[in-house]
Amino acid sequence: MRIVLAILLIIGTGFNDLDKIAKANKLKKEAKAAYQSGDYTTAITNYQYLLDSMGIDDDKIRLNLASAYYQSKDTASAQNGYGNLTSSKNNVVKSTAHQQMGVIQNQQKKYKEALQSFKNALKADPTNEDARYNYEMLKKLIKEQEEQQKENQDQNKDNKDQEKKDQEKQDQQKQDQEKKDQEKKEEQKQDQENKEGESDEEKKDQKEGEEGEEKEEKPKEGEQQEEDDKKEGEEKEMPQQSDNMKEMKISEEKAKMILEAMKNNEIQYFQQNKRKPTKRKDSGKPDW
């Protein structure tokens, strides 16, 4: 009886393992079908059940679960799942995990980190052509960006240098213009001062001239009397002179000019020989 019981227990245990394997295979197929049809929620549920409830230790199932999270837009869960598999003993799984990490990092614009992930994927599995293609393309892109960045920096530097030169030129032009304006103001000021000085000098000369004319035009009382007498004599002589001019057949216009010249000469002579005041008689001497 003991032998039969032991055999039955062994047989029963085998059937349980077979049922578990059959169930696991069934869930794997269903999860794969759901993933391929785009039903990522069902795929995630089945893969989690296999790992958590059935306790199956399989990095391929973990990789499929991480990919289902990635396709369902749950990037954080996918990145966490791939990250745990980058140290897998299965090189194919390890290479794929690094590759997918690179894809996510590239989408996050972490280009240098993504390039390193693709490089690690190739190290784990040199036959991973997807990783190789991504590595070469990203390497080329980074190189182009660096060249473009350097070109932009050089262009910015050239622009700044040109702006500096333009600013210096504008400053110099401004200084030159200010200097010219200042010189012009000083010239205008000097011209104004010169004009004012000339005007003052002209006024002074004019005043002195007017005062001199005034003195000449105001003869003394004795001189005035002599001039009046002289003028009276001239008036008496003018008709006679006029008649003489007619006899000489000289035109009236020319005759007037001659008479005027004679008059001026006489006045000038008279002014040059102004009568001096007579000495007072000595009271102690007789008048004769």
C-alpha positions as CSV (number, residue, x, y, z in Angstrom):
1,M,0.0,0.0,0.0
2,R,2.8,2.4,0.8
3,I,4.4,1.8,-2.6
4,V,1.2,2.4,-4.5
5,L,0.5,5.6,-2.6
6,A,3.9,6.9,-3.4
7,I,3.5,6.2,-7.1
8,L,0.1,7.9,-7.0
9,L,1.7,11.0,-5.4
10,I,4.4,11.2,-8.0
11,I,1.8,10.8,-10.8
12,G,-0.3,13.6,-9.2
13,T,2.6,15.9,-9.0
14,G,3.4,15.5,-12.7
15,F,-0.1,16.3,-13.7
16,N,0.0,19.5,-11.7
17,D,3.2,20.6,-13.5
18,L,1.8,19.7,-16.8
19,D,-1.3,21.8,-16.1
20,K,0.8,24.8,-15.1
21,I,3.0,24.5,-18.2
22,A,-0.1,24.2,-20.3
23,K,-1.7,27.2,-18.7
24,A,1.4,29.2,-19.0
25,N,1.7,28.4,-22.7
26,K,-1.9,29.3,-23.2
27,L,-1.4,32.7,-21.5
28,K,1.7,33.4,-23.5
29,K,-0.2,32.7,-26.8
30,E,-3.1,34.9,-25.7
31,A,-0.7,37.7,-24.6
32,K,1.2,37.5,-27.9
33,A,-2.0,37.5,-29.9
34,A,-3.4,40.5,-27.9
35,Y,-0.1,42.4,-28.4
36,Q,-0.1,41.8,-32.1
37,S,-3.7,42.9,-32.4
38,G,-3.0,46.1,-30.5
39,D,-4.8,45.0,-27.3
40,Y,-1.9,46.0,-25.1
41,T,-4.0,46.0,-21.9
42,T,-4.8,42.3,-22.3
43,A,-1.2,41.5,-23.1
44,I,0.0,43.4,-20.0
45,T,-2.5,41.5,-17.8
46,N,-1.5,38.1,-19.1
47,Y,2.3,38.8,-18.8
48,Q,1.9,40.1,-15.3
49,Y,-0.2,37.1,-14.3
50,L,2.6,34.8,-15.7
51,L,5.3,36.6,-13.7
52,D,3.5,37.5,-10.5
53,S,0.7,34.8,-10.0
54,M,2.3,31.8,-11.6
55,G,5.8,32.8,-10.5
56,I,7.4,32.1,-13.9
57,D,11.0,33.5,-14.1
58,D,11.5,34.4,-17.7
59,D,13.4,37.5,-19.0
60,K,11.6,37.1,-22.4
61,I,8.2,37.5,-20.7
62,R,9.6,40.6,-18.8
63,L,10.9,42.0,-22.1
64,N,7.4,41.5,-23.7
65,L,5.8,43.1,-20.7
66,A,8.0,46.2,-21.0
67,S,7.3,46.4,-24.8
68,A,3.5,46.2,-24.1
69,Y,3.9,49.1,-21.6
70,Y,5.8,51.1,-24.3
71,Q,3.2,50.5,-26.9
72,S,0.4,51.6,-24.5
73,K,2.3,54.9,-24.0
74,D,3.2,54.1,-20.4
75,T,6.8,55.2,-21.0
76,A,7.8,55.2,-17.3
77,S,6.8,51.6,-16.7
78,A,8.4,50.6,-20.0
79,Q,11.7,52.4,-19.2
80,N,11.8,50.7,-15.8
81,G,11.2,47.3,-17.3
82,Y,13.9,47.7,-20.0
83,G,16.3,49.1,-17.4
84,N,16.0,46.0,-15.2
85,L,16.8,43.8,-18.3
86,T,20.0,45.6,-19.3
87,S,21.9,43.2,-16.9
88,S,20.1,40.1,-18.2
89,K,22.2,37.0,-18.8
90,N,20.4,36.5,-22.1
91,N,22.5,38.6,-24.5
92,V,19.6,38.8,-27.0
93,V,17.3,40.1,-24.3
94,K,20.0,42.4,-22.9
95,S,20.7,43.8,-26.4
96,T,17.1,44.5,-27.1
97,A,16.6,46.1,-23.7
98,H,19.5,48.5,-24.4
99,Q,18.1,49.2,-27.8
100,Q,14.7,50.1,-26.5
101,M,16.2,52.3,-23.8
102,G,18.0,54.1,-26.6
103,V,14.7,54.6,-28.5
104,I,13.1,56.1,-25.4
105,Q,16.1,58.4,-24.7
106,N,16.2,59.5,-28.3
107,Q,12.5,60.5,-28.1
108,Q,13.3,62.5,-24.9
109,K,16.1,64.2,-26.9
110,K,18.8,62.7,-24.7
111,Y,20.9,62.0,-27.8
112,K,24.2,61.2,-26.2
113,E,22.6,58.8,-23.7
114,A,20.7,57.2,-26.5
115,L,23.9,56.8,-28.6
116,Q,25.5,55.0,-25.7
117,S,22.5,52.7,-25.2
118,F,22.7,51.7,-28.9
119,K,26.4,51.1,-28.6
120,N,25.7,48.9,-25.5
121,A,23.1,47.0,-27.5
122,L,25.7,46.2,-30.2
123,K,28.2,45.1,-27.6
124,A,25.7,42.6,-26.2
125,D,24.7,41.4,-29.6
126,P,26.7,42.5,-32.7
127,T,24.0,40.9,-34.9
128,N,21.3,43.4,-33.7
129,E,20.9,45.3,-37.0
130,D,18.2,47.6,-35.6
131,A,20.6,48.8,-32.9
132,R,23.3,49.2,-35.5
133,Y,21.1,51.3,-37.8
134,N,19.9,53.5,-34.9
135,Y,23.5,54.0,-33.7
136,E,24.8,55.1,-37.1
137,M,21.8,57.4,-37.8
138,L,22.0,59.0,-34.4
139,K,25.8,59.4,-34.6
140,K,25.4,61.2,-37.9
141,L,22.6,63.4,-36.5
142,I,24.7,64.4,-33.5
143,K,27.7,65.2,-35.7
144,E,25.5,67.4,-37.9
145,Q,24.1,69.2,-34.9
146,E,27.5,69.8,-33.5
147,E,28.7,71.2,-36.8
148,Q,25.6,73.4,-37.0
149,Q,26.0,74.5,-33.5
150,K,29.7,75.4,-34.2
151,E,28.6,77.3,-37.3
152,N,26.0,79.2,-35.4
153,Q,28.5,80.0,-32.7
154,D,30.9,81.3,-35.3
155,Q,28.1,83.2,-37.0
156,N,27.1,84.7,-33.7
157,K,30.7,85.6,-33.0
158,D,31.0,87.3,-36.4
159,N,27.7,89.1,-35.9
160,K,28.8,90.3,-32.5
161,D,32.2,91.4,-33.9
162,Q,30.4,93.3,-36.7
163,E,28.0,94.8,-34.2
164,K,30.9,95.9,-32.1
165,K,32.6,97.4,-35.1
166,D,29.4,99.2,-36.2
167,Q,28.9,100.5,-32.7
168,E,32.5,101.8,-32.6
169,K,32.1,103.4,-36.0
170,Q,28.8,105.1,-34.9
171,D,30.5,106.3,-31.7
172,Q,33.4,107.7,-33.6
173,Q,31.1,109.4,-36.1
174,K,29.1,110.8,-33.2
175,Q,32.3,112.1,-31.6
176,D,33.4,113.7,-34.9
177,Q,30.0,115.3,-35.4
178,E,30.0,116.7,-31.9
179,K,33.5,118.0,-32.4
180,K,32.4,119.7,-35.7
181,D,29.3,121.1,-34.0
182,Q,31.4,122.5,-31.2
183,E,33.9,124.0,-33.6
184,K,31.1,125.6,-35.6
185,K,29.5,127.0,-32.5
186,E,32.9,128.5,-31.5
187,E,33.3,130.0,-35.0
188,Q,29.8,131.5,-34.9
189,K,30.5,132.9,-31.4
190,Q,33.8,134.4,-32.6
191,D,32.2,135.8,-35.7
192,Q,29.4,137.3,-33.6
193,E,32.0,138.9,-31.2
194,N,33.9,140.2,-34.2
195,K,30.7,141.7,-35.7
196,E,29.8,143.3,-32.4
197,G,33.3,144.7,-32.1
198,E,33.1,146.1,-35.6
199,S,29.7,147.5,-34.9
200,D,30.9,149.2,-31.8
201,E,33.9,150.6,-33.6
202,E,31.7,151.9,-36.5
203,K,29.3,153.5,-34.0
204,K,32.3,155.1,-32.3
205,D,33.7,156.4,-35.6
206,Q,30.3,157.6,-36.7
207,K,29.8,159.4,-33.4
208,E,33.2,161.0,-33.6
209,G,32.5,162.0,-37.2
210,E,29.2,163.5,-36.3
211,E,30.8,165.4,-33.5
212,G,33.5,166.7,-35.9
213,E,31.0,167.7,-38.4
214,E,29.0,169.4,-35.7
215,K,32.0,171.4,-34.7
216,E,32.7,172.4,-38.3
217,E,29.1,173.3,-39.0
218,K,28.9,175.6,-36.0
219,P,31.2,178.5,-36.6
220,K,31.9,181.2,-34.0
221,E,29.8,184.3,-33.9
222,G,32.5,186.4,-35.6
223,E,33.1,183.8,-38.2
224,Q,29.3,183.5,-38.8
225,Q,29.1,187.2,-39.4
226,E,32.0,187.1,-41.8
227,E,30.5,184.2,-43.7
228,D,27.2,186.0,-43.9
229,D,28.9,189.0,-45.3
230,K,30.9,186.9,-47.7
231,K,27.7,185.1,-48.9
232,E,26.0,188.4,-49.4
233,G,28.9,189.6,-51.5
234,E,28.9,186.4,-53.5
235,E,25.2,186.8,-54.2
236,K,25.8,190.3,-55.6
237,E,28.6,189.1,-57.7
238,M,26.7,186.0,-59.0
239,P,24.6,187.9,-61.6
240,Q,27.6,189.6,-62.9
241,Q,29.5,186.4,-63.0
242,S,26.5,184.7,-64.7
243,D,26.5,187.4,-67.3
244,N,30.2,187.0,-67.8
245,M,29.6,183.3,-68.2
246,K,27.0,183.9,-70.8
247,E,29.4,186.2,-72.7
248,M,31.9,183.4,-72.6
249,K,29.3,181.1,-74.0
250,I,29.5,178.6,-71.2
251,S,26.4,176.4,-70.4
252,E,24.4,177.2,-67.3
253,E,25.1,173.7,-65.9
254,K,28.9,174.1,-66.3
255,A,28.7,177.6,-65.0
256,K,27.0,176.5,-61.8
257,M,29.7,173.9,-61.3
258,I,32.5,176.5,-61.7
259,L,30.7,178.9,-59.3
260,E,30.2,176.1,-56.8
261,A,33.9,175.2,-56.9
262,M,34.9,178.8,-56.5
263,K,32.6,179.1,-53.5
264,N,34.0,176.0,-51.9
265,N,37.6,177.2,-52.4
266,E,36.8,180.6,-50.8
267,I,35.1,178.9,-47.9
268,Q,38.1,176.6,-47.4
269,Y,40.5,179.6,-47.6
270,F,38.5,181.6,-45.2
271,Q,38.4,178.7,-42.6
272,Q,42.1,178.3,-42.9
273,N,42.7,182.0,-42.2
274,K,40.4,182.4,-39.3
275,R,40.6,185.7,-37.6
276,K,42.7,185.7,-34.4
277,P,41.5,187.6,-31.4
278,T,43.2,191.1,-31.1
279,K,45.3,191.9,-28.2
280,R,43.9,194.1,-25.5
281,K,45.3,197.6,-25.5
282,D,47.6,198.4,-22.7
283,S,45.8,200.8,-20.4
284,G,49.0,202.7,-19.6
285,K,49.7,203.7,-23.1
286,P,47.9,206.2,-25.3
287,D,45.6,205.0,-28.1
288,W,47.7,206.4,-30.9
